[in-house]
Amino acid sequence: MADRPARVDDVHRIAAAMPHTTRVDGGRGNAVYQVGGKSFVFFRTPRPDAVDPDTGEKYDDVIVLWVESEADKLALIQDPGTPFFSTPHFDGHPSVLVRGSEIGRIGLAELTEIVQDAWLSRASARRGRAWLESVRS
């Protein structure tokens, strides 16, 4: 089957399917996916650091995904072909942001890899090894 554009519901489905994942609701009912009590994907509430440059309106569809390293973050946000970005609020934080309305600029296969990598970056070493072994077999 050919890759298709990613959708917001794919983020939920992929994150929820990772082992030992729980979904909790943030203070405003926003979805937060955690492994071992550590967030790896969360749907951010509108904040003043992520706004439309033309209207000044706060984005209401920002998704935060953890990454393994600063190099991984830079690879995603510096590639003009991807919808990923960061804001000064996230300087030094191992995560990237993407608007739900822009997520279709990447394919489902790439999104799957990014969400799985987010999970791996936050899971314990033991859980990470066990999951990697299970997908290799």
VENPE-V237740 format. One record per run of one state. SS is the DSSP state (A for helix, B for strand, O for the rest). FROM is the first residue (numbers start at 1). TO is the last residue. Records with the same first field share a line. If there is no record, write none. Layout:
SS->FROM-TO  FROM-TO
This chain:
O->1-4  6-7  18-20  26-30  36-37  44-50  52-57  59-61  67-69  78-84  86-87  91-94  106-106  123-124  137-137
B->5-5  21-25  31-35  38-43  51-51  58-58  62-66  85-85  95-99  107-107
A->8-17  70-77  88-90  100-105  108-122  125-136
